[in-house]
Amino acid sequence: MTDAARGTRSPARVPHHSRRRAVLAVPLIALLGALALAFRAMPVEGESLGAFLANPAVWGARFVPAMGSIADLWVRTTLTGLASGALVFLMGSGLTLIWAMSGLVGAGRRQLIGVLLFTGLCIGALATGPGTHLDPALGLGAVLAAVWVALSVTGAPGLGLGQVSVARLHDRRVTQILMTCAAVLVVRVGVLLVWGGAPVGVDRPEALTGSVLIAGLPLQTLHVLGAALAITGLGVFWLGLSHTRTGLVLRAGVRNAEVTGAMGYRSGGLAIGAGLAGLGLVTLGSTLWAFDAGALDARVATELLVMVFGAILLGGMGSIAGCFVGGLCVGLIHSLGAIFVPDMTGVPVICLVLIGLLVRPAGLFGRPVRPEP
Amino acid sequence: MPLEKARPSVLSAPDANLDPERAARPRNRLVVTPAVAAEAKSVAPAPRPQGDALAPAVLALQGICVQIDGHQVLSDVSFTVRAGEVTALVGHGGAGKSTALRTGLGLIRPLRGTVTAAGQSVTGWPAYRIAQLGVGYVPQDLGLFADFTVAENMALGARAGPIPPQRLDWLLGLFPPLARVLQIPVWGLSRTACEMTALARALAEKRSLYILDMPADGVTPHTRAALSTALSDLSLQGAAIVIATRDVEAAAAFAQTAVLLEAGRVRWQGPPRTIADDPALLAALLANREGAQ
């Protein structure tokens, strides 16, 4: 048997099919959400859940009317979930980009990337402080500029932590996530100590209030903007990374910086640019999230962290498409969770991520980790 | 398995104009063919290396000492890789072959000594700058990107843009099994196909120097046959090639010059046939100075 023949029946194609199938997780969650909502609506007034469950005869008769009664709620919940999923994707893809690039640059530049990494991540925690008090009188651009200033101020403490985490752990990303979470917790406690934990009100800019009518559905302008940005971002990533030479070199550099360098590519500069773009995405996503939430406090920041990391892990570390699908899943489950368990919206997200990782340890779009030969 | 191969003579190398790509190749890529080198010499006196070599030195290591984690890996290693020639680094595993090649490419910074590439000192340069002088490289572990397709891996070898159709035809002619697996990720491929992909990536563009750190004796027979053809093609085009091997027979089959490394020192340099035909001499050379250390 020749090598070519052996090559063509290689198992290498299998993951591609199953990765495409993973997109079905999004409609699956939406469907399960509809069923759960219908189930919740089925017991009649005054009937306990136990009594309802003990009487299977009425299930069929009540199912259709229950579906009809929850249709409107389901549509709204799903749209909200997809919209917040889009914002989660913006932040998650930015983080993925920053992580990917932090492994690519030389030792001398890791400091800078460390700063990028930690300032990008600390924004969730710093949302509790006055540094991100967002003045509605400012336009979106000015708000972004303010966040950038806040980020650069917080860069100094990030430097030391970034050194430790990126220089020592840059090839162990899960450890990096844990380190980052720990750092964010520490920063958050510091913020609480210094400024207190009162929620900071954030009003939407005038342009982003109100809603637009798309296909007969009234959608919030902010959600439409977030979705548009996310889809644009996904397209740019997909085109840029998969279909250009620069993208090929970047992907190669992330995998093996030494060999990429030995082939004559200077990927450090590209990496800095990509890291900055990633930071921009994190900033953009979290700013829109703050507008959406209306107020920022410690709970919102924690929730955001759980969702973004959950989306990255569920989608598969390092995969932008995975981050998109993971973000949508997490967004959906989060908005459903707000109906069922309004006090613990993080719990369904974590459960979803756990189940996803049990089914597919590398994440929905992750490549299975093979031991080095 | 000694492969019969005509030794390409520098003097009888064909005119550089035979190479259709040379004219189209932009920028300061260092294409040192004998003909070009002769022209250059008439304009400015090129630094003439010691010895009776006719071809210009493309890569020269001079007095290289390398320490890794406090261990002396290379001690005073000097050798020269010449245009139109195949140079074999011969030595046991751990003798320092890969370290020497990696130092030549700038992946390892030497403690002492100088690296000269294309007539200028490149000691301490980062690898990407040295590579941009016109170096094709196959790392010891092949350095393939496992989840990239064969075509993507090969495309990375051509910095100027997509591989020209002519060059691609030549590569696929050298490595026929690759033609059918171009769109398949490397990690599903056989050893032979991986070796060929790594070679095709290094040869994807015309270079003046090819550093092949894959052991010439360790590759599969398919690759070895293709490698033999590739090396004779390339040295006929005037490229300098340096290849690592653990086997003097392989060195004699592939190379015109052998550099015998043992325990991080150069023990002998010369035509590989000399040591391949004289096991007693080889043993004496390898044992030489062993007691003195």
Chai-1 contact restraints between the chains, C-beta under 6 A:
chainA,res_idxA,chainB,res_idxB,connection_type,confidence,min_distance_angstrom,max_distance_angstrom,comment,restraint_id
A,D3,B,P177,contact,1.0,0.0,6.0,A-B,restraint_1
A,D3,B,S190,contact,1.0,0.0,6.0,A-B,restraint_2
A,D3,B,T192,contact,1.0,0.0,6.0,A-B,restraint_3
A,D3,B,A193,contact,1.0,0.0,6.0,A-B,restraint_4
A,A4,B,P177,contact,1.0,0.0,6.0,A-B,restraint_5
A,A4,B,R180,contact,1.0,0.0,6.0,A-B,restraint_6
A,A4,B,V181,contact,1.0,0.0,6.0,A-B,restraint_7
A,R6,B,S190,contact,1.0,0.0,6.0,A-B,restraint_8
A,G7,B,V181,contact,1.0,0.0,6.0,A-B,restraint_9
A,G7,B,I184,contact,1.0,0.0,6.0,A-B,restraint_10
A,G7,B,L189,contact,1.0,0.0,6.0,A-B,restraint_11
A,G7,B,A193,contact,1.0,0.0,6.0,A-B,restraint_12
A,S10,B,G188,contact,1.0,0.0,6.0,A-B,restraint_13
A,P11,B,G188,contact,1.0,0.0,6.0,A-B,restraint_14
A,A12,B,I184,contact,1.0,0.0,6.0,A-B,restraint_15
A,A12,B,P185,contact,1.0,0.0,6.0,A-B,restraint_16
A,A12,B,W187,contact,1.0,0.0,6.0,A-B,restraint_17
A,A12,B,G188,contact,1.0,0.0,6.0,A-B,restraint_18
A,A252,B,F145,contact,1.0,0.0,6.0,A-B,restraint_19
A,A252,B,L156,contact,1.0,0.0,6.0,A-B,restraint_20
A,R255,B,F145,contact,1.0,0.0,6.0,A-B,restraint_21
A,V259,B,P139,contact,1.0,0.0,6.0,A-B,restraint_22
A,V259,B,G143,contact,1.0,0.0,6.0,A-B,restraint_23
A,G261,B,A127,contact,1.0,0.0,6.0,A-B,restraint_24
A,G261,B,Y128,contact,1.0,0.0,6.0,A-B,restraint_25
A,A262,B,L105,contact,1.0,0.0,6.0,A-B,restraint_26
A,A262,B,A127,contact,1.0,0.0,6.0,A-B,restraint_27
A,A262,B,A131,contact,1.0,0.0,6.0,A-B,restraint_28
A,A262,B,Y137,contact,1.0,0.0,6.0,A-B,restraint_29
A,M263,B,A131,contact,1.0,0.0,6.0,A-B,restraint_30
A,M263,B,L156,contact,1.0,0.0,6.0,A-B,restraint_31
A,G264,B,Y128,contact,1.0,0.0,6.0,A-B,restraint_32
A,G264,B,A131,contact,1.0,0.0,6.0,A-B,restraint_33
A,G264,B,Q132,contact,1.0,0.0,6.0,A-B,restraint_34
A,G264,B,R159,contact,1.0,0.0,6.0,A-B,restraint_35
A,R266,B,Y128,contact,1.0,0.0,6.0,A-B,restraint_36
A,R367,B,D147,contact,1.0,0.0,6.0,A-B,restraint_37
